[in-house]
Structure formats: C-alpha cells, structure tokens
Amino acid sequence: MASMFIEARDLWKIYNIDGVESAALRGASIAVERGEFRCIIGPSGSGKTTLLSLIGGLEKPTKGYLRVGNHLLHEMRDPELTRYRNEMLGFVFQMFYLIPRISIVENVELPLVARGVPRHVRREMAIKALEAVGLGNKLHQRINQLSGGEQQRVAIARAIVHEPQLLLADEPTGNLDTENTEKVMDLFMKLNKDEGITIVMVTHNMELTKYCTATSKIRDGKVVETIRETSVT
Ligand SMILES: Nc1ncnc2c1ncn2[C@@H]1O[C@H](COP(=O)(O)OP(=O)(O)OP(=O)(O)O)[C@@H](O)[C@H]1O
C-alpha cells in the first residue's frame, strides 16, 4: 500500500439534513497507483460523487483514513485543503462552467490568475494546454462559437493548465454525443499516458470502462470490487 498514490481506508461521510443523518459513504476503501486511469462506476446515489469530492478535498470525511501523495486529507483543515487542491488537482465536471463573455484562452488562464502567475507566463501556459487538447487554433474565439465537445476540451485545458498530478472527472461526457465522448476519452488517455497525469473518473457509462486501467464498482457507499484492465460487464 505504501506505493499507492491514493489510499482511502474505511471512509465514512455522514450528512446531517435537518437533524436526520444519512450516510453517503459507509466504509469505502480504495487504492490507486500513480499513473492510473481509474473508473468509478455504480448505481445512482451509491456514493461515487461523494468519494470523488473527498479525494478532491472538496468535502471532509466524517471518519476514516484518506491520503493522496503525502497529504493526509482526513487530518487537514480548510486552508490546507485549498492549498492541496490548488497545487495537485484538476477537476472536470459534466457541466463545463466556462465564462461566455471572454475568449477561450482567457477562460483557460483564469485559474492561473488566482494562483498569481504573471500575465506572460499565464498566456504561454494556457496556449500549451489548449494545444494539448487540440484547440491551439481557436485561442481567441468565444465559448458560444464552440460545439459541446470543444467546450468540454476547453474545460479540460483549464483543468490541466497548472500541470496537476491528479485529474478528477465527474461524468465528463454526460452532456456529449458518442463522437465527442470518444474524443474526450482519447484526450484523457493521451494526458494519462503522455503527461503522466493520474485520472479518476466517475461515470454511469459502462462503455467508458474500456478506456480505464482499472474500474472500481461502488454500491451502497462501499467499493465492492475493482477490476483491472478489462471491461466490466
Ligand atoms: N451535500 C449533501 N447533503 C446531503 N446528502 C447528500 C449530499 N451529497 C450527497 N448526498 C446523498 O448521498 C448519497 C450519495 O450521493 P452521491 O452524489 O455521492 O451519489 P452518486 O453515486 O454520485 O449518484 P449519481 O450517480 O446519481 O450522481 C445520496 O443519497 C445523496 O442524496
């Protein structure tokens, strides 16, 4: 286990809604090696997004052990979690959350503004990220001039612009047709193989497990099975 990049042991997440407790995770354990492209599948409400949110430091576990790299997330407070997210992580969601009024390259630069990266360095990094997703020729177009698939590729460029070690994706192709889904998956495989980014992706789409190095099934808040390098049927 020591060589694992992500190690979660017996993770619980209990939400309290108006005094009523409800457990989204009930002792989930998972281990992901550096350089993996891991899929997480499972029925609606089984805890996939909650697990991703804990790994991403967006939520804190109620109890359990969670380490990413040398960060012990279960012990960290909000400022440390923010630093962890800024340094290590990129997030991609089903919705693209892009800003329509500004250009593509400006959208991709935005996370670097928050990180205090100087203007000329920002532009260079944003162009590099957009070239990596195949949009180097559309830097100055507006978001509403792009297809859904292209918009998701801009969102991916924005997620990788600061060169994160870990990319967390929650239903990244949920809004895309088959052709664009394949393009986004090919792009994830390229980022995983060529740039060495570890990827953890939550999906409902069983077809997509063929792109992953391993697939973990989650049910009722627990990881019940992990299958390596084969499609789960
Ligand atoms: N912020 C929250 N407050 C209260 N309950 C929550 C919260 N987030 C999630 N839950 C509950 O926790 C359980 C697991 O939710 P989660 O979103 O992790 O499941 P999921 O497997 O990602 O589902 P889906 O595939 O439908 O997105 C659900 O019952 C959900 O209602």
The ligand as an SDF file (V2000), in Angstrom:
LIG
                    3D

 31 33  0  0  0  0  0  0  0  0999 V2000
  -24.4840   17.5780    0.2570 N   0  0  0  0  0  0  0  0  0  0  0  0
  -25.2780   16.5400    0.5580 C   0  0  0  0  0  0  0  0  0  0  0  0
  -26.1570   16.6190    1.5570 N   0  0  0  0  0  0  0  0  0  0  0  0
  -26.9340   15.5710    1.8870 C   0  0  0  0  0  0  0  0  0  0  0  0
  -26.9420   14.3880    1.2290 N   0  0  0  0  0  0  0  0  0  0  0  0
  -26.0850   14.2540    0.2070 C   0  0  0  0  0  0  0  0  0  0  0  0
  -25.2120   15.3220   -0.1840 C   0  0  0  0  0  0  0  0  0  0  0  0
  -24.4740   14.8810   -1.2400 N   0  0  0  0  0  0  0  0  0  0  0  0
  -24.8820   13.6210   -1.4870 C   0  0  0  0  0  0  0  0  0  0  0  0
  -25.8340   13.2470   -0.6260 N   0  0  0  0  0  0  0  0  0  0  0  0
  -26.5160   11.9380   -0.5880 C   0  0  0  0  0  0  0  0  0  0  0  0
  -25.5200   10.9380   -0.5080 O   0  0  0  0  0  0  0  0  0  0  0  0
  -25.8480    9.8200   -1.3330 C   0  0  0  0  0  0  0  0  0  0  0  0
  -24.7340    9.5780   -2.3450 C   0  0  0  0  0  0  0  0  0  0  0  0
  -24.7160   10.6760   -3.2610 O   0  0  0  0  0  0  0  0  0  0  0  0
  -23.6600   10.7740   -4.4410 P   0  0  0  0  0  0  0  0  0  0  0  0
  -23.9430   12.0440   -5.1810 O   0  0  0  0  0  0  0  0  0  0  0  0
  -22.3020   10.5750   -3.9240 O   0  0  0  0  0  0  0  0  0  0  0  0
  -24.0570    9.5120   -5.3310 O   0  0  0  0  0  0  0  0  0  0  0  0
  -23.6700    9.1500   -6.8360 P   0  0  0  0  0  0  0  0  0  0  0  0
  -23.3310    7.7060   -6.8380 O   0  0  0  0  0  0  0  0  0  0  0  0
  -22.6500   10.0980   -7.3420 O   0  0  0  0  0  0  0  0  0  0  0  0
  -25.0570    9.3730   -7.5590 O   0  0  0  0  0  0  0  0  0  0  0  0
  -25.3930    9.8160   -9.0760 P   0  0  0  0  0  0  0  0  0  0  0  0
  -24.8510    8.7240   -9.9410 O   0  0  0  0  0  0  0  0  0  0  0  0
  -26.8760    9.8790   -9.1000 O   0  0  0  0  0  0  0  0  0  0  0  0
  -24.7310   11.1380   -9.3130 O   0  0  0  0  0  0  0  0  0  0  0  0
  -27.1880   10.1490   -1.9690 C   0  0  0  0  0  0  0  0  0  0  0  0
  -28.1950    9.5400   -1.2150 O   0  0  0  0  0  0  0  0  0  0  0  0
  -27.2770   11.6480   -1.8670 C   0  0  0  0  0  0  0  0  0  0  0  0
  -28.6060   12.0790   -1.7570 O   0  0  0  0  0  0  0  0  0  0  0  0
  1  2  1  0
  2  3  1  0
  2  7  2  0
  3  4  2  0
  4  5  1  0
  5  6  2  0
  6  7  1  0
  6 10  1  0
  7  8  1  0
  8  9  2  0
  9 10  1  0
 10 11  1  0
 11 12  1  0
 11 30  1  0
 12 13  1  0
 13 14  1  0
 13 28  1  0
 14 15  1  0
 15 16  1  0
 16 17  2  0
 16 18  1  0
 16 19  1  0
 19 20  1  0
 20 21  2  0
 20 22  1  0
 20 23  1  0
 23 24  1  0
 24 25  2  0
 24 26  1  0
 24 27  1  0
 28 29  1  0
 28 30  1  0
 30 31  1  0
M  END
$$$$
